[in-house]
Amino acid sequence: MSEETLSKRGQENLPAGDSLEKLVQTDITPYHLTYGDGPFGSRALRSALSDYFNDYFKPVKKVLPEHLLVAGGVTSIIDLITYGVADDGDGILIGRPLYTSFASDVKARAGAKLCPVSTGAEDPMSEEAVEQYEKELLRQEKEGTRIRAIILSRYAYHHHDEVPKRAAYIDPSDSPHNPLGKCYSVDTLKAYMRLCQKHRIHLVSDEVYAMSIYKTPDNAHATPFTSVLSIDNAGLIDANRVHILYGMSKDFSSNGLRCGVLLTQANAPLIKTLKTVSIFSWPTSITEHYWTSLLTDRPFLSYYFAENSARLAAGYARLTAFLRQNRIEWIEGSNAGFFVWADFRAYLGPDVVVTGQEVEKEEDQVEAVAAGRPSRVYRTNRKAKERDDWFFEKLIAAGVFVASGDAFFAEAHGWYRVSFSVPGEVLELGLQRLKRVLDEVTIENSGL
């Protein structure tokens, strides 16, 4: 980690040292330096993953190795599934705020169009929010974009003009959401299934934070994680339209090793099709062997997930204590993932009013993020955009990186994703630097 800029890297989980020790202990043979079993996952890994899903995700139907396709990271899996279900110019619906890389993941090779969904005043984790997805679907199709799938990123955030103080914001979600850290309820997931069936599109459930769940007094009533695998979808959606994304980056603290998996239980033709192009996302044999060794060591997994949960809870408690002490509101009640969604709008200046309705041309933002350049989507509140950029640069200059909501297609300026999944001493240093910025900005704004 750079001494100049302290990055609260929310994609890197806490017990990395524990998993690194396990990696060092893994027996590597000459075979693991070869092409292995091919480009779509070794037999050993797919067998270990199927057992893992059966034990931890409570599937209604038993997961078998042939239901799985392994690739070099979940990014590659998203690229593959989009390539498999969408043609050039087709649309993929994802609720905002959303993980930045989705824009390029669905577009770079498959040529699909990311269609962010704004839920407005509705809780994005609720059944009511599903109606907003249908409205966006109909709007896109009226304008000539055929929608082919909904991707549920399993933690979510709801933007309010006013964030309730100390009130746990309960979001129903089944897989943890980036950047919100919340889970969908069973009823909401069923509503998405019905919507996808109605319009004959695919439901892709991103469950990469499934085991990164934690408990604190603040989230005692938060909706627990539920995999779509555990929902009987009979009468709700054709089983061949349901797909799950998973990987080792988040739950296994190994985002540099690049290994992800697509799980689809009733669509053998899709798996067969994707195998023909999986050579472009071939995972390394050593990475596959390492993940297999983790998955098959159940005593280690029991320790690891328990320790992971405890450390995440401690990080969340420390960060939210800091936010509370500094009167910074955040979306409370998160119980999954490595971050909170915090409201820094008060630091943009006394004459900046941010309503949450700044987005004018979403496609501008999608294209900008996909191309890796700064977004210029906020055209109706230029001053808020300028002050948001100014605040972000203040943070960078002070040596602390907190992810701007601009990168997550947020509906308003001033929202930031603040991560806590770093060692305690690193978190403390980051909070000290953040505090200095807040004090300096407060003084500067008082002179406006």
N, C-alpha and C positions, 0 to 999 in steps of 0.2 A: 504494500500500500504506500502510495506516495506521501512523503512528509508534507509536500506543498498543498495537496488537496486531499482532504479526508473524505472518502466516499462512503456514505451509508449504503452499502451495496446490498439491496434487498433481495437480490437473486442468489446470494450466497448464504447458505445456512450455517448455523452455529457449530455443530459437532464435527466440523471438517477434519479436525485433528484425529478424532476417533476413527473416521472412515479412512483417513490416510494411513493410519497404523494398520488397519485391516488390509489395505491395498498392498502395503509392503510385505505382509505376511502371506499374500496370495501366491500359490505355486504357479510359476510361469514355465511352460515347457516349449520346445521348438515348435510344436503344433500351433501355439498361440501367436506365432510370428508369421503364420501362413494366412491364406485367404479363408481358412476355416470352413464352415458349412455353406458359405454363400452369402450373398448381399442382403438377405432379408431376415437374418437372425439365426444364430446357432440352435441346434436341436436342444442342447442343454439349457440355454437361456430361455427359450420359449416354453420349455417344460417347467422351469423354475418360476417364470412369470405366471403361467397358468395356475400353478399351486398357490402362488402369492395372492393373485386376484381372488381365488376361491376362498382363501382363508381370511383375507382382510376386507374385501369389498362386498361380501355377502351376496353373491349373484343369485338370481332366481334360477338361471340355467347355468350348469357347470361350464366353466371356461376351459377350452381345450387348446393345445399348442397351435392347431391349425386355424384358430381364430385370430392369431397374432401375426403382425408384421413389424419387424424391428428395423430402425433406421438410425442414422447419425444425429440424433437429437429430436426433440419435439418440433423444432422449426422445420426440419425435414419431413416430419410426419404431417404437419399442417400443409406443407407444399404438396405432398403426395395425395392427401385426401382431397384437397382442392382440385388438383389435376385430374383426380378420378371422378369427381361428381360434377365439375363445372367446365364449361367451355369458355373460350376467350370472350370477355365482356360480361359474363354472368356475374351476379351479385351474391355476396355472403353477408348476412346480417350479424352484427355483434353490438351488444349494448355498450354505451359509453358511461363512464370513462373506461378505457380498454388498454390492454397491453400494447405498447407502441409497435412492436415488431409484426403484429398481425397484418398491418398494411402491406408490408413487403412480402410477408409469408404467402399471402393469397394471390399476389400480383406478379411477382418476379418471373416465375416460370409459367404458372397456370394461366396468367393473364386475367384473373378474376378481379372483380371490383369490390373493395371493402365498403360496406354500407353501414356506417355507425347509426345506432338507434338512440334517440333522445327520449327519455321517459318523462321529462318535465317534472310535474308535481307528484308523479307516482313513484312509490318505492320500487326500484328496479328488481327487487327480489320477490315482489308480490305477483299474485295472479293478475292484478289489474295492469301491471306493466306489459303483460303478454299482448294486450290489446294494442299497445304502441308498436310492438313488433309487426303486428298484422297491418296496421296503418302504414308503416314504412314500407312493408312488402308491397302493398297495393300501390303506394305512391311510386315506388321504383319501377314496378311493372307497367304502370300507366305511362311512365316516361321512357319505356323501352328496355329496361334492365330486367332480365329474367333472374329471379332469386332461386338459388339452388340449395342453400343450407343456412342454418342458424348455428353459430358457434357460441356455446355457453362457457364463458370463462368464470370458473367457479368461485369467485368471491365478488361481491358487488358493492357499489357505493351509490347513495342517493343524495343528490344535491338539493339542499333547502336554502332559501335566502337567509333563514335563521336556523342555526343548529341548536337543538334543545340542550340546555346545560344539564350535564350529569345524567341525562336520560339515555339509557341503553337503546341504541337504534337497532332493532331486531330485523335482520334481513333473512328471508327464507332462501337458502341456497344449498345445493348438494355438493358442490365442489368448490373449494376456496377460490376467491376471485382476486385478481391482480388489477387494480391496486387497492381493493376495498377490504379484503380479508373477511368476507362473510359467505354464508352458504345458503343455497336455495332449499325451500321446503319441498316435501314430497308433492304436495298439492300443486305448487308452482311448476315443478318438473313435469307433472302429468299434463298441465295446461300447455306447456311447450310441445309435448308430444302430440297432443290433439291438434295444435296449430300446424305442426309440420305435416301431419297426416292429411289435414284438410287441404293444404296447398301442395301436397305431394313433394315435399322437400326433405332434406336430410337434417338430422339433429346430431351435432358433434359436441360431445361433452368433454371439456378440458379439465381433467382431474389431477393435475400435476402436484397440487398441494394436499392431496388426500390425507396424508399422515402427518402433516405439519399443523396439527390442531393443538390448542392449549386452553387451559382454564384459568381464569382469574376472578376475583370478586366482581369485576366490572362486566364480565360476560357470562355470568352464571346461567342466564336464560337465553343465551344465543342459540340459534338453530344449529344442530349438529350436522356433520357431514353425512350425506347419503349418496352413494353412487347410483347412477342410473341403472347399473347392472342389477341392483337390488329391487328394482321396481318391476312388477309384472306388467309388461306393456301390451298384453293381449287386449284388444278392443280400443287401444289408445293410438297405436302407431304400428305400421309394418316393421317387423324386427329388422329387416334389411336396411332400414333408414337410420338406425341408431349406431353410433360409433363413439368410442372412448379414446382419449389421448392421455398418455402417461409417459413419464420419463424418470431418469435418475438425477437430474439436475437439482431439483428442489428438495424433495424428501430425503435424498441420499447425499446432499451436500457436494455434488460432483458435476457442476455445470460445465467444467472444462473437458470432461471426458466424452460428452456428446453421445448419448444413447437414449432413444425414445421408442415408444411402441404404440401402434394402432391396434385397437381391439374391436373387432366387429364380428358378432356371433352368427349372423344369418345372411352374410353377403360374400359367399365364396368367390363369385365372379369379380367383385371389386378387389379382393385380396389378390387374386390371380393376375388381374390387370396391373395392379401396382407393383407386383413382383417383377414385371417386365421392365420397369424403369427404376427399380430400387438400386440398381448398380451405381447410380449417381449419388446415393446417400448411404453407401456401404459403411456400417459401423466396424471399428477395428476389433479384431479377435481378442486382444488383450482386454479391451473395455468390456466386451461381452462376458469374458471369463470372470472378470472382477465383479461385475454386477451379479452374475450367477452365484459367486461365492458369498456375496452379501445375502442374497435372497434365500439361500439354502441353509444359512446359519441362523436358525430361529432363536437360540439364546442371545446371540448378538443383536438381532433385530429387536427383541423384547427390551433389552437394555437401551439400544440406540434410540428407538422411538420414544421411550419414556424420558430419556435424558434430553432429547430434542424438544419435547413438549415442555419440560420444566425450564429449560433455558429460554425458549421463546416466551413463556409466561413471565419470566423475570425481566427480559428485555422490554416486553410490552408494558409491564408495570413501571419500569424506570422511565421510559419515554413518556408515558401518559402522565406520570407525576410531574415531569418537567413541563409538559403542555398545560397542565392544570395550574401549576405555580405561576406560569406566565400568561394566564388567561387566554390561551389559544384554544379555540374550539376544534373538535375533531369528530368524525363519525364514530360514535362509541359502540361498543358491543362486538368488536371484531374478535374472532376466535380461531382464525386460521391464517397461514401465511406469515410474512416477515415485516409487515408495514402497517401504518395507519394513514388515513386520508385526512389531512389537516387543513384548516382554514386560516390562511395568512392574509386575507383580504384587507384587514385593518392596517396592514403595513404598506399598502400601496399608496397611501396618502389620504388626507381628510377630504379632498375634493374629488376622489374617485369613487363612483358608485358602480358596483358590480351586481347585476341583477340575476345572472344565470341564464340570460337569453342573448348572449353575444354572438352566437354562431349564425353566420349569414350564408356562407357557401362551403358546405362540408367537403365537397370534392376537392377544393383547394387544399384543405388540411390533409386529406387522404393522400393526394399526389405528393405533397411536400414531404410527409413523413416517409412514404414509400421510397422517395428519391434521396432521403437522408439530408434534406435541407430544412431550414427553419420554416415553421408554418406561418402563413399569413392569413389564417382563416377569420380572425376576429376583426371584422371590418366595421361593425356597428359601435364599437367602443375602443377606438384607437388609443385613447389616453390610458385606459386600463391595461391594454396590451403593452404600451411603452413602460408603464410603471411596474408591471409584472416582470418584464425583461430586466429593468433596472434592479429590482429586488433580487432576482436570480443571480445577476452579475455580482451583487454585493456578497452573496453567499459564496460564490466561487472565489472571489478575491480574498475572502477570509479563510479559505482552505476547507470549506465543507460543501459537499454536494448533496442537495436534497432535490429529488426529481420534480420538476415543474409539471403541473397539470396540463400544460400545453402539449406535452409529449404523450398524454394519455387521452386526448380528445375530450378533455373536461368541458363541461357546459358553462363554466365561468372562470375568469382569471382569479388568481390568488390561492388556488388550491394546490397542495403539494403532497406527494407521497413521501413519507418519512419512514425510513427503515430502521429496524432495531436488531436485526439478526447478525450482530458482530460481537466480538469479545467485549466484556464489560468495560475495560479500560479504554477501548476504542470508542465505544458509545459515549462514555463520559467526556472524552476529548471533543467529540463531535458536538455534544450539547453545549460545552463551554464556548466553542466557536460560534455556534448558532446563537447563543445568548448575547455574545458581543455584537453580532450583526443586528439583532433585534433592538438592543439598546441604542446603537448608532443610528439606525433607521428612525427610531422613535424621536430622537433629538432632531434629526434632519427634517422629519415631517412636521415637527412643531413649528418650524420656521416658515412653512408654506403659507 
